[in-house]
Amino acid sequence: MSFPVALPFEPVLLLWVGAVFLLAGTVKGTIGLGLPSISLGLLAATMDIKLAMILLLAPNVVTNLWQAFTGGHFRMLLKRLWLFLLCAAVAIWLGSAALDLVDAKALGALLGLLLAVYALLGLLRPPLSLSPRHEIWAGPLVGGLNGVLTGLTGSFVVPGVPYLQALGFTRDQLVQAMGMLFMASTLGLGVSLGGRSMLSVDLLVLSGICVLPALLGMSLGRRLRDRLSETGFKKVFYGSLLLLGGYIVARWIVQ
């Protein structure tokens, strides 16, 4: 796969990508999640999903680094989730193997479906519970499936986040566990894309530039957090994500 060298530095594209990461960073700064889902969904609706996946790498690493390693629960979570995280990262290689074999529009539709499912789970909030004795087999299974879907679409959230929600963590533990999943998935995705020669210096530079609006958005989101209802904002977030996912799927059906 190759992209025109001049593409990442076209002014209109730079403005659009910057605006997307500013918005996604603002959402993450406000409610603690949503940067990969919002940015990937908006970018994939307007460009090749493989390009969108690459642009997401640097902002995801930087914004999830703090989330993964702060909170005071890293050692406990790693001891409990290491096999789940390992399978989630390694299986990305399997999913990315199909990137050049599957039509990009079909991959975009799969991404839209995953975003819609994630949004519905967030809106409906069904009770999720998993007995600890089932983690020994459920962790690798869910992690592997999450990794394959990440390799295909760049989305880290389904079924990994619902699985973590079912483990009975406290809110702080869950936030840190999601950060660890997103961090492991981002690294796995970067290695997989690089190993398949899908990265270029130009795209990595643009991905690095995207860190700035993402961090600016997070700073803005933190300021908004105290002025907005977190519950209400989450409903708007999940509702918007549902519409975005539905739009991506509908566009694929029409085309």
C-alpha positions in Angstrom: 0.0 0.0 0.0 1.3 3.5 -0.8 0.1 7.0 -0.4 1.1 10.1 -2.4 4.0 11.8 -0.6 2.3 15.2 -0.9 -1.0 14.1 0.5 -0.3 14.4 4.3 0.8 18.0 3.9 -2.0 19.4 1.8 -3.5 22.5 3.7 -7.1 21.4 3.6 -6.2 17.9 4.9 -4.1 19.3 7.7 -6.9 21.6 8.8 -9.5 18.8 8.8 -7.2 16.3 10.6 -6.3 19.0 13.2 -9.9 19.8 13.8 -10.8 16.1 14.2 -8.1 15.6 16.9 -9.0 18.8 18.6 -12.6 17.6 18.9 -11.6 14.1 19.9 -9.1 15.4 22.5 -11.8 17.7 24.0 -14.1 14.7 24.4 -11.4 12.7 26.1 -10.5 15.5 28.4 -14.1 15.9 29.4 -15.2 12.3 30.0 -11.9 10.4 30.0 -12.5 8.4 26.8 -13.5 8.7 23.1 -10.4 10.0 21.4 -9.7 6.9 19.2 -13.4 6.3 18.5 -14.2 9.9 17.5 -11.0 10.5 15.5 -11.0 7.2 13.7 -14.7 7.4 12.9 -14.5 11.0 11.5 -11.3 10.3 9.6 -12.6 7.0 8.2 -15.7 8.7 7.0 -13.6 11.0 4.8 -10.5 9.1 3.8 -9.0 5.6 3.5 -9.4 3.7 6.8 -5.7 2.5 6.6 -4.5 6.1 6.5 -6.8 7.0 9.4 -5.3 4.1 11.4 -1.8 5.4 10.8 -2.6 9.0 11.8 -4.1 7.8 15.1 -0.8 6.1 16.3 1.1 9.0 17.9 -1.9 10.8 19.5 -3.0 7.5 21.0 0.4 6.7 22.4 0.8 10.1 24.0 -2.7 10.5 25.4 -3.0 6.9 26.8 0.5 6.7 28.2 -0.5 8.7 31.3 -3.8 6.9 31.6 -2.1 3.5 31.5 0.6 4.1 34.1 -1.1 6.4 36.6 -3.8 5.5 39.0 -2.0 3.3 41.5 -3.3 0.0 40.1 -0.9 -0.9 37.4 0.8 -3.9 39.0 -2.5 -5.4 40.1 -4.1 -4.9 36.7 -1.1 -6.2 34.8 -1.1 -9.4 37.0 -4.8 -9.9 36.3 -4.9 -8.8 32.6 -1.5 -9.7 31.2 -2.8 -12.6 29.0 -5.8 -10.6 27.8 -3.5 -7.7 26.9 -0.9 -9.9 25.2 -3.5 -11.6 23.1 -5.1 -8.3 22.2 -1.7 -6.9 21.0 -0.4 -10.0 19.2 -3.7 -10.8 17.3 -3.5 -7.4 15.7 -0.9 -8.9 13.3 -3.5 -11.4 12.2 -6.1 -8.8 11.5 -3.7 -6.4 9.7 -2.8 -9.3 7.3 -6.1 -8.9 5.7 -5.9 -5.1 5.1 -4.7 -5.4 1.5 -7.1 -8.3 0.9 -10.3 -6.8 2.0 -12.0 -3.9 0.3 -11.3 -0.6 2.2 -15.0 0.4 2.1 -16.0 -2.9 3.6 -13.4 -2.4 6.4 -15.0 1.1 6.9 -18.4 -0.5 7.2 -17.1 -2.9 9.8 -15.6 0.0 11.8 -19.0 1.8 11.6 -20.7 -1.3 12.9 -18.2 -1.6 15.8 -18.7 2.1 16.7 -22.5 1.7 16.6 -22.3 -1.4 18.9 -20.0 0.4 21.3 -22.4 3.4 21.3 -25.4 1.3 22.0 -23.7 -0.4 24.9 -22.8 3.0 26.3 -26.4 4.3 26.0 -28.2 1.2 27.2 -25.6 0.3 29.9 -26.6 -3.4 30.2 -25.4 -5.1 33.4 -22.2 -6.9 32.5 -20.6 -9.4 34.9 -18.1 -12.2 34.5 -17.1 -14.6 37.2 -13.3 -14.6 38.0 -13.1 -18.3 37.3 -14.0 -17.7 33.7 -11.2 -15.1 33.1 -8.7 -17.8 32.3 -10.4 -18.7 29.0 -12.4 -15.5 28.4 -9.5 -13.2 28.6 -7.4 -14.7 25.8 -10.5 -15.3 23.6 -11.8 -11.7 24.0 -8.3 -10.3 23.7 -7.6 -12.2 20.5 -10.9 -11.1 18.9 -10.3 -7.5 20.0 -6.9 -7.7 18.4 -8.1 -9.1 15.1 -10.8 -6.4 14.9 -8.2 -3.7 15.8 -5.9 -5.0 13.0 -8.8 -4.7 10.5 -10.4 -1.4 11.6 -8.1 0.4 14.1 -10.8 0.3 16.7 -9.8 -0.9 20.2 -13.1 -0.9 22.0 -15.2 -3.9 21.0 -15.3 -6.4 22.6 -12.4 -5.4 24.9 -14.0 -2.5 26.8 -17.2 -4.4 27.6 -15.1 -7.3 28.8 -13.2 -4.9 31.2 -16.5 -3.5 32.3 -17.7 -7.0 33.2 -14.8 -7.6 35.6 -16.1 -5.5 38.4 -13.3 -2.9 38.6 -13.8 0.4 40.4 -14.1 3.4 38.2 -10.4 4.4 38.6 -9.3 0.8 38.0 -11.5 0.6 34.9 -10.1 3.8 33.5 -6.5 2.6 34.0 -7.3 -0.8 32.6 -8.8 0.8 29.4 -5.6 2.9 29.1 -3.5 -0.2 29.3 -5.6 -1.9 26.6 -5.4 1.1 24.3 -1.7 1.4 24.9 -1.0 -2.2 24.2 -3.3 -2.1 21.1 -1.6 1.1 19.8 1.8 -0.4 20.1 0.7 -3.7 18.5 -1.0 -1.8 15.6 2.1 0.3 15.0 4.3 -2.8 14.9 1.9 -4.6 12.6 1.6 -1.7 10.2 5.3 -1.1 10.2 6.1 -4.8 9.7 3.8 -4.8 6.6 5.5 -1.7 5.1 2.4 0.5 5.5 4.2 3.3 7.3 6.1 6.2 5.7 8.1 9.1 7.2 5.5 11.6 5.9 2.6 9.8 7.6 4.5 9.4 10.9 5.4 13.1 10.9 1.7 14.0 10.3 0.7 11.6 13.1 3.2 13.3 15.4 1.7 16.7 14.5 -1.7 15.4 15.4 -0.5 15.1 19.0 -0.6 18.9 19.4 -4.4 19.5 18.7 -5.2 16.3 20.7 -3.4 17.6 23.8 -4.9 21.1 23.3 -8.3 19.5 23.1 -7.7 17.5 26.3 -6.7 20.7 28.1 -9.9 22.3 26.9 -12.0 19.3 27.9 -10.6 19.4 31.4 -11.8 23.0 31.8 -15.2 22.1 30.5 -15.5 19.1 32.8 -16.6 21.1 35.8 -19.1 23.1 33.8 -20.9 20.2 32.1 -22.9 17.2 33.4 -20.7 14.2 32.7 -23.8 12.0 32.4 -25.4 14.3 29.9 -22.2 14.7 27.9 -21.7 11.0 27.7 -25.2 10.6 26.3 -24.4 13.2 23.6 -21.1 11.4 22.9 -22.6 8.0 22.6 -25.5 9.3 20.6 -23.2 11.1 18.2 -21.0 8.0 17.9 -24.1 5.9 17.1 -25.0 8.4 14.3 -21.5 8.4 13.0 -21.3 4.6 12.9 -24.6 4.4 11.2 -23.6 6.9 8.6 -20.4 5.0 7.8 -22.4 1.7 7.4 -25.1 3.5 5.4 -22.6 5.0 3.0 -21.1 1.6 2.4 -24.5 0.1 1.6 -25.3 3.0 -0.8 -22.0 2.7 -2.6 
